[in-house]
Amino acid sequence: MTARGDGQAARAAGNGQATFAAAMKAAWSYIGAVMGDHDYRRYVAHHSARHPDTPPLSERAYWRMRHDEQEANPQGRCC
């Protein structure tokens, strides 16, 4: 086993931290996607592209619509 120079050790530690940070960012993004965090942004993008002549719902109104729809059609959820 050979000893690393100070620069090599620092780079190796930095790469581990960068890899960990990237993994955490990806995990957080995945959790957000599963929980629906990106849904409103996707709705606004779709609405702007398909219906440019009408304003999109506010975020509050969008989530109210989504929750009301889910309550009216409970077969679409697991519990």
C-alpha positions as CSV (number, residue, x, y, z in Angstrom):
1,M,0.0,0.0,0.0
2,T,1.4,3.3,-1.0
3,A,0.8,6.6,0.8
4,R,-0.9,9.3,-1.2
5,G,0.4,12.8,-1.5
6,D,-1.7,15.6,0.2
7,G,-3.1,16.7,-3.2
8,Q,-4.3,13.2,-4.1
9,A,-5.9,12.6,-0.8
10,A,-7.8,16.0,-1.0
11,R,-9.0,15.2,-4.5
12,A,-10.1,11.8,-3.5
13,A,-12.0,13.2,-0.5
14,G,-13.5,15.9,-2.7
15,N,-14.7,13.3,-5.3
16,G,-16.4,11.4,-2.6
17,Q,-18.2,14.4,-1.3
18,A,-19.2,15.4,-4.8
19,T,-20.5,11.9,-5.5
20,F,-22.5,11.9,-2.3
21,A,-23.9,15.4,-3.0
22,A,-25.0,14.3,-6.5
23,A,-26.6,11.1,-5.1
24,M,-28.5,13.1,-2.5
25,K,-29.7,15.6,-5.1
26,A,-30.9,12.7,-7.4
27,A,-32.6,11.0,-4.4
28,W,-34.3,14.2,-3.4
29,S,-35.5,14.8,-6.9
30,Y,-36.8,11.3,-7.2
31,I,-38.7,11.7,-3.9
32,G,-40.1,15.0,-5.1
33,A,-41.3,13.4,-8.3
34,V,-43.0,10.6,-6.5
35,M,-44.7,13.0,-4.1
36,G,-45.8,15.2,-7.0
37,D,-43.7,18.3,-6.4
38,H,-43.1,18.8,-10.1
39,D,-46.7,18.5,-11.1
40,Y,-47.7,22.1,-11.0
41,R,-44.6,23.2,-13.1
42,R,-45.4,20.5,-15.6
43,Y,-49.1,21.6,-15.7
44,V,-48.1,25.3,-16.3
45,A,-45.7,24.3,-19.1
46,H,-48.4,22.1,-20.7
47,H,-51.1,24.8,-20.3
48,S,-48.8,27.5,-21.7
49,A,-48.1,25.4,-24.8
50,R,-51.6,24.0,-25.4
51,H,-53.8,26.9,-24.2
52,P,-51.8,30.1,-24.6
53,D,-55.0,32.2,-24.7
54,T,-56.1,31.4,-21.2
55,P,-54.2,31.9,-17.9
56,P,-53.3,28.8,-15.9
57,L,-54.8,28.0,-12.6
58,S,-53.0,29.4,-9.5
59,E,-50.9,26.8,-7.7
60,R,-53.4,26.8,-4.9
61,A,-56.4,26.3,-7.2
62,Y,-54.4,23.6,-9.1
63,W,-53.8,21.5,-5.9
64,R,-57.4,22.0,-4.8
65,M,-58.6,20.7,-8.1
66,R,-56.2,17.7,-7.9
67,H,-57.3,16.9,-4.3
68,D,-61.0,17.2,-5.1
69,E,-60.5,15.0,-8.1
70,Q,-58.7,12.4,-6.0
71,E,-61.5,12.5,-3.4
72,A,-64.2,12.1,-6.1
73,N,-62.3,9.1,-7.7
74,P,-60.7,7.2,-4.8
75,Q,-60.0,4.1,-6.9
76,G,-56.9,5.9,-8.4
77,R,-54.9,5.7,-5.1
78,C,-53.5,2.9,-3.0
79,C,-55.1,3.7,0.4
